[in-house]
């Protein structure tokens, strides 16, 4: 919770950044993306290293599992904002 507050305070300076009158970044959504991505990455690493590594000694799939998790997270996060 503290981390998100620190990131939000740091990101408020980006609210004033404009290019040709257009706001460059939506800081609230960006901070939310970073917090959720960090949580997703922690859970994924725990599952891959903590659970998968104990049952299987094949380390060649670590990168694949983490990459698939990142891609699925980003797709879900981006598709959440699409209105039907």
TIVO-2410 file (N, C-alpha, C; in nm, 3 decimals):
# residues 84
REC num residu      c1      c2      c3 atome chaine
REC   1      X   0.082  -0.119   0.000     N      A
REC   1      X   0.000   0.000   0.000    CA      A
REC   1      X   0.087   0.126   0.000     C      A
REC   2      X   0.196   0.121   0.076     N      A
REC   2      X   0.287   0.234   0.083    CA      A
REC   2      X   0.352   0.260  -0.052     C      A
REC   3      X   0.386   0.151  -0.121     N      A
REC   3      X   0.451   0.163  -0.250    CA      A
REC   3      X   0.360   0.233  -0.350     C      A
REC   4      X   0.232   0.198  -0.350     N      A
REC   4      X   0.140   0.261  -0.444    CA      A
REC   4      X   0.123   0.409  -0.414     C      A
REC   5      X   0.127   0.448  -0.286     N      A
REC   5      X   0.117   0.590  -0.251    CA      A
REC   5      X   0.242   0.666  -0.296     C      A
REC   6      X   0.357   0.604  -0.280     N      A
REC   6      X   0.482   0.668  -0.324    CA      A
REC   6      X   0.483   0.685  -0.475     C      A
REC   7      X   0.440   0.579  -0.545     N      A
REC   7      X   0.435   0.588  -0.691    CA      A
REC   7      X   0.334   0.691  -0.738     C      A
REC   8      X   0.222   0.701  -0.668     N      A
REC   8      X   0.120   0.799  -0.706    CA      A
REC   8      X   0.171   0.940  -0.685     C      A
REC   9      X   0.242   0.965  -0.576     N      A
REC   9      X   0.297   1.098  -0.550    CA      A
REC   9      X   0.403   1.134  -0.654     C      A
REC  10      X   0.486   1.038  -0.689     N      A
REC  10      X   0.589   1.064  -0.790    CA      A
REC  10      X   0.527   1.086  -0.927     C      A
REC  11      X   0.417   1.016  -0.953     N      A
REC  11      X   0.355   1.025  -1.085    CA      A
REC  11      X   0.272   1.151  -1.102     C      A
REC  12      X   0.238   1.219  -0.992     N      A
REC  12      X   0.158   1.340  -1.004    CA      A
REC  12      X   0.232   1.450  -1.078     C      A
REC  13      X   0.363   1.446  -1.077     N      A
REC  13      X   0.439   1.545  -1.153    CA      A
REC  13      X   0.422   1.522  -1.303     C      A
REC  14      X   0.389   1.400  -1.342     N      A
REC  14      X   0.366   1.371  -1.484    CA      A
REC  14      X   0.230   1.421  -1.532     C      A
REC  15      X   0.140   1.455  -1.440     N      A
REC  15      X   0.008   1.505  -1.479    CA      A
REC  15      X   0.020   1.635  -1.558     C      A
REC  16      X   0.123   1.710  -1.533     N      A
REC  16      X   0.139   1.839  -1.598    CA      A
REC  16      X   0.204   1.828  -1.735     C      A
REC  17      X   0.253   1.711  -1.772     N      A
REC  17      X   0.317   1.693  -1.901    CA      A
REC  17      X   0.213   1.690  -2.012     C      A
REC  18      X   0.225   1.783  -2.102     N      A
REC  18      X   0.133   1.788  -2.215    CA      A
REC  18      X   0.213   1.815  -2.341     C      A
REC  19      X   0.164   1.761  -2.450     N      A
REC  19      X   0.225   1.783  -2.580    CA      A
REC  19      X   0.115   1.826  -2.675     C      A
REC  20      X   0.124   1.948  -2.725     N      A
REC  20      X   0.023   2.007  -2.812    CA      A
REC  20      X  -0.115   2.005  -2.746     C      A
REC  21      X  -0.116   2.028  -2.614     N      A
REC  21      X  -0.241   2.034  -2.540    CA      A
REC  21      X  -0.302   1.898  -2.507     C      A
REC  22      X  -0.229   1.791  -2.534     N      A
REC  22      X  -0.280   1.656  -2.508    CA      A
REC  22      X  -0.202   1.598  -2.390     C      A
REC  23      X  -0.274   1.544  -2.294     N      A
REC  23      X  -0.212   1.482  -2.178    CA      A
REC  23      X  -0.135   1.358  -2.223     C      A
REC  24      X  -0.008   1.348  -2.185     N      A
REC  24      X   0.077   1.239  -2.234    CA      A
REC  24      X   0.050   1.106  -2.164     C      A
REC  25      X   0.020   1.109  -2.034     N      A
REC  25      X   0.006   0.984  -1.961    CA      A
REC  25      X  -0.102   0.998  -1.855     C      A
REC  26      X  -0.182   0.893  -1.841     N      A
REC  26      X  -0.280   0.888  -1.734    CA      A
REC  26      X  -0.213   0.819  -1.616     C      A
REC  27      X  -0.172   0.897  -1.518     N      A
REC  27      X  -0.089   0.844  -1.410    CA      A
REC  27      X  -0.162   0.744  -1.322     C      A
REC  28      X  -0.291   0.762  -1.300     N      A
REC  28      X  -0.365   0.669  -1.215    CA      A
REC  28      X  -0.368   0.530  -1.277     C      A
REC  29      X  -0.395   0.523  -1.406     N      A
REC  29      X  -0.396   0.393  -1.474    CA      A
REC  29      X  -0.257   0.332  -1.481     C      A
REC  30      X  -0.155   0.416  -1.499     N      A
REC  30      X  -0.018   0.367  -1.508    CA      A
REC  30      X   0.028   0.307  -1.375     C      A
REC  31      X  -0.005   0.376  -1.265     N      A
REC  31      X   0.031   0.324  -1.133    CA      A
REC  31      X  -0.044   0.194  -1.105     C      A
REC  32      X  -0.171   0.189  -1.143     N      A
REC  32      X  -0.248   0.066  -1.125    CA      A
REC  32      X  -0.187  -0.049  -1.205     C      A
REC  33      X  -0.143  -0.021  -1.327     N      A
REC  33      X  -0.078  -0.123  -1.409    CA      A
REC  33      X   0.050  -0.174  -1.342     C      A
REC  34      X   0.132  -0.083  -1.291     N      A
REC  34      X   0.257  -0.123  -1.227    CA      A
REC  34      X   0.233  -0.207  -1.101     C      A
REC  35      X   0.137  -0.167  -1.020     N      A
REC  35      X   0.108  -0.241  -0.897    CA      A
REC  35      X   0.055  -0.380  -0.929     C      A
REC  36      X  -0.040  -0.388  -1.020     N      A
REC  36      X  -0.097  -0.518  -1.056    CA      A
REC  36      X   0.007  -0.607  -1.125     C      A
REC  37      X   0.091  -0.547  -1.210     N      A
REC  37      X   0.195  -0.625  -1.277    CA      A
REC  37      X   0.295  -0.680  -1.177     C      A
REC  38      X   0.333  -0.599  -1.080     N      A
REC  38      X   0.425  -0.645  -0.976    CA      A
REC  38      X   0.366  -0.760  -0.896     C      A
REC  39      X   0.240  -0.748  -0.860     N      A
REC  39      X   0.173  -0.855  -0.786    CA      A
REC  39      X   0.164  -0.982  -0.870     C      A
REC  40      X   0.129  -0.966  -0.996     N      A
REC  40      X   0.121  -1.081  -1.087    CA      A
REC  40      X   0.257  -1.149  -1.102     C      A
REC  41      X   0.361  -1.070  -1.115     N      A
REC  41      X   0.494  -1.125  -1.130    CA      A
REC  41      X   0.540  -1.199  -1.004     C      A
REC  42      X   0.510  -1.143  -0.887     N      A
REC  42      X   0.544  -1.212  -0.762    CA      A
REC  42      X   0.473  -1.346  -0.748     C      A
REC  43      X   0.345  -1.348  -0.778     N      A
REC  43      X   0.268  -1.473  -0.769    CA      A
REC  43      X   0.319  -1.574  -0.871     C      A
REC  44      X   0.348  -1.528  -0.991     N      A
REC  44      X   0.399  -1.618  -1.095    CA      A
REC  44      X   0.534  -1.677  -1.056     C      A
REC  45      X   0.622  -1.594  -1.005     N      A
REC  45      X   0.753  -1.644  -0.964    CA      A
REC  45      X   0.740  -1.742  -0.848     C      A
REC  46      X   0.649  -1.714  -0.755     N      A
REC  46      X   0.626  -1.807  -0.645    CA      A
REC  46      X   0.577  -1.942  -0.697     C      A
REC  47      X   0.484  -1.939  -0.791     N      A
REC  47      X   0.430  -2.064  -0.845    CA      A
REC  47      X   0.537  -2.139  -0.922     C      A
REC  48      X   0.610  -2.069  -1.007     N      A
REC  48      X   0.710  -2.137  -1.091    CA      A
REC  48      X   0.827  -2.189  -1.008     C      A
REC  49      X   0.883  -2.103  -0.926     N      A
REC  49      X   1.002  -2.143  -0.850    CA      A
REC  49      X   0.964  -2.226  -0.727     C      A
REC  50      X   0.861  -2.184  -0.657     N      A
REC  50      X   0.825  -2.252  -0.533    CA      A
REC  50      X   0.755  -2.384  -0.552     C      A
REC  51      X   0.665  -2.392  -0.647     N      A
REC  51      X   0.587  -2.515  -0.663    CA      A
REC  51      X   0.637  -2.602  -0.778     C      A
REC  52      X   0.661  -2.543  -0.894     N      A
REC  52      X   0.703  -2.621  -1.009    CA      A
REC  52      X   0.844  -2.677  -0.993     C      A
REC  53      X   0.934  -2.597  -0.935     N      A
REC  53      X   1.073  -2.639  -0.922    CA      A
REC  53      X   1.087  -2.757  -0.826     C      A
REC  54      X   0.999  -2.766  -0.728     N      A
REC  54      X   1.007  -2.876  -0.633    CA      A
REC  54      X   0.961  -3.008  -0.694     C      A
REC  55      X   0.866  -3.001  -0.785     N      A
REC  55      X   0.813  -3.124  -0.843    CA      A
REC  55      X   0.887  -3.166  -0.971     C      A
REC  56      X   0.953  -3.072  -1.036     N      A
REC  56      X   1.024  -3.102  -1.159    CA      A
REC  56      X   1.158  -3.030  -1.158     C      A
REC  57      X   1.259  -3.096  -1.204     N      A
REC  57      X   1.393  -3.036  -1.206    CA      A
REC  57      X   1.427  -2.971  -1.340     C      A
REC  58      X   1.330  -2.960  -1.430     N      A
REC  58      X   1.354  -2.899  -1.562    CA      A
REC  58      X   1.345  -2.748  -1.551     C      A
REC  59      X   1.457  -2.684  -1.565     N      A
REC  59      X   1.462  -2.538  -1.553    CA      A
REC  59      X   1.441  -2.467  -1.686     C      A
REC  60      X   1.433  -2.543  -1.793     N      A
REC  60      X   1.420  -2.480  -1.924    CA      A
REC  60      X   1.280  -2.423  -1.949     C      A
REC  61      X   1.182  -2.457  -1.865     N      A
REC  61      X   1.047  -2.404  -1.882    CA      A
REC  61      X   1.020  -2.281  -1.796     C      A
REC  62      X   1.110  -2.242  -1.709     N      A
REC  62      X   1.089  -2.125  -1.622    CA      A
REC  62      X   1.056  -2.001  -1.703     C      A
REC  63      X   1.142  -1.971  -1.800     N      A
REC  63      X   1.122  -1.850  -1.881    CA      A
REC  63      X   0.989  -1.856  -1.955     C      A
REC  64      X   0.955  -1.971  -2.008     N      A
REC  64      X   0.831  -1.986  -2.085    CA      A
REC  64      X   0.709  -1.960  -1.998     C      A
REC  65      X   0.706  -2.016  -1.879     N      A
REC  65      X   0.592  -1.996  -1.790    CA      A
REC  65      X   0.578  -1.850  -1.750     C      A
REC  66      X   0.689  -1.785  -1.719     N      A
REC  66      X   0.683  -1.644  -1.679    CA      A
REC  66      X   0.643  -1.557  -1.798     C      A
REC  67      X   0.694  -1.586  -1.917     N      A
REC  67      X   0.659  -1.506  -2.035    CA      A
REC  67      X   0.511  -1.520  -2.070     C      A
REC  68      X   0.459  -1.642  -2.063     N      A
REC  68      X   0.317  -1.662  -2.092    CA      A
REC  68      X   0.231  -1.590  -1.990     C      A
REC  69      X   0.271  -1.592  -1.863     N      A
REC  69      X   0.197  -1.521  -1.760    CA      A
REC  69      X   0.195  -1.371  -1.786     C      A
REC  70      X   0.307  -1.315  -1.827     N      A
REC  70      X   0.314  -1.172  -1.856    CA      A
REC  70      X   0.225  -1.135  -1.974     C      A
REC  71      X   0.229  -1.215  -2.079     N      A
REC  71      X   0.147  -1.186  -2.198    CA      A
REC  71      X  -0.001  -1.194  -2.164     C      A
REC  72      X  -0.042  -1.296  -2.091     N      A
REC  72      X  -0.183  -1.311  -2.054    CA      A
REC  72      X  -0.226  -1.195  -1.964     C      A
REC  73      X  -0.141  -1.155  -1.869     N      A
REC  73      X  -0.174  -1.042  -1.782    CA      A
REC  73      X  -0.195  -0.915  -1.863     C      A
REC  74      X  -0.102  -0.885  -1.954     N      A
REC  74      X  -0.114  -0.762  -2.032    CA      A
REC  74      X  -0.236  -0.763  -2.123     C      A
REC  75      X  -0.267  -0.879  -2.183     N      A
REC  75      X  -0.387  -0.888  -2.265    CA      A
REC  75      X  -0.514  -0.864  -2.182     C      A
REC  76      X  -0.521  -0.927  -2.066     N      A
REC  76      X  -0.637  -0.908  -1.981    CA      A
REC  76      X  -0.649  -0.764  -1.931     C      A
REC  77      X  -0.538  -0.704  -1.895     N      A
REC  77      X  -0.540  -0.566  -1.846    CA      A
REC  77      X  -0.584  -0.470  -1.956     C      A
REC  78      X  -0.534  -0.490  -2.076     N      A
REC  78      X  -0.571  -0.401  -2.187    CA      A
REC  78      X  -0.714  -0.425  -2.234     C      A
REC  79      X  -0.758  -0.549  -2.235     N      A
REC  79      X  -0.895  -0.577  -2.278    CA      A
REC  79      X  -0.999  -0.537  -2.176     C      A
REC  80      X  -0.956  -0.514  -2.052     N      A
REC  80      X  -1.048  -0.470  -1.947    CA      A
REC  80      X  -1.107  -0.333  -1.980     C      A
REC  81      X  -1.032  -0.250  -2.048     N      A
REC  81      X  -1.078  -0.114  -2.077    CA      A
REC  81      X  -1.160  -0.105  -2.207     C      A
REC  82      X  -1.171  -0.212  -2.283     N      A
REC  82      X  -1.246  -0.210  -2.407    CA      A
REC  82      X  -1.396  -0.216  -2.376     C      A
REC  83      X  -1.468  -0.125  -2.436     N      A
REC  83      X  -1.614  -0.123  -2.417    CA      A
REC  83      X  -1.683  -0.184  -2.535     C      A
REC  84      X  -1.776  -0.272  -2.507     N      A
REC  84      X  -1.850  -0.342  -2.615    CA      A
REC  84      X  -1.974  -0.263  -2.651     C      A
***
